[in-house]
Amino acid sequence: HPSVAIYSIGNECNTANPEAEAFFRQLAATVREADPTRLISYAALYGIVGPIADIVDVLGINSYWGWYDKIWSGKGLAPEEGSRVKKEPIDLAPMRKMLDQVLAQKQNLALLLTEFGADSVPGSISASRDLWSENYHADLLREILSLAKDYPQIVGTFPFCFTDYRDPSKVHNGYWNELNLKGLVDYRRKQKLAYAAVSAAYRAPET
């Protein structure tokens, strides 16, 4: 399959486990023996890399700064009444700190931003960029894609994800309704504002 460019040997695993390094080294060796023509990668949650950076060719990083740090702190977990004048802020300083810490360990590491984004309720438009709005979702993606340009080690970006999809873990909270709403398009493939934001970012000429 020519579309298969990279093999992944793991996603968000417990790399702190004392058996992890030996396991992943053997796994990488097995993959390389089976197919030495393709690169090997691993997706680390929030930059928790452990020994994996020395094993793979390309390191993926999954992180949702600008989203779950707000949601799990209790903000935006239920519909808010009224509207605000000021825009909901987007603070990516924690994401920069995470990337700097990873690169401090191995500066020439090739990185992929393999998961990032936010949930947006289709059709929710907010001039104040409320959480769960298409506006917040689109602006967060714009800012993360802009941030990525500051790091020459980042060789690819993969906003999560293309389309909203059924996910029973997304419990009813006034926004989630057993659907993951991080898609650039909704469940019926109608484009959200995030689609245009990512499309424009990928079409922008390199500077």
Secondary structure, DSSP 8 states (H G I E B T S, - for coil): -TT--EEEEEES--TTSTTHHHHHHHHHHHHHHH-TTSEEEEEEETT--GGGGGT-SEEEEE--TTTHHHHTTTTTSS---S--SS------HHHHHHHHHHHHH-TT--EEEEE------TT---TT--TTSHHHHHHHHHHHHHHHTT-TTEEEE--S-SB-EE-TTS--SSS-SSEE---SB-TT--B-HHHHHHHHHHHS---
